[in-house]
């Protein structure tokens, strides 16, 4: 189980990644508008969007690792084998 500090740091990092990826995509679009058709625009977008998708997957699995009980709970409480001491 993650601590509140770990949760806060995770969401701060996720927000920073979101802002950085938005700036990268904006820069890619502006660079393509200024430079003209030097390269394939599809290839440019693949190299811009690919890392963003990879980071989304990485953040998803990081969140799963931080909160395994919340995301994979079976909802069944195990029974005890005898009286507790």
Long-range contacts (C-beta under 8 A, 24 or more apart in sequence): 1-67, 1-69, 2-66, 2-67, 6-66, 7-66, 10-62, 10-63, 10-66, 14-59, 17-55, 17-59, 21-51, 21-52, 21-55, 24-48, 24-51, 24-52, 25-49, 25-52
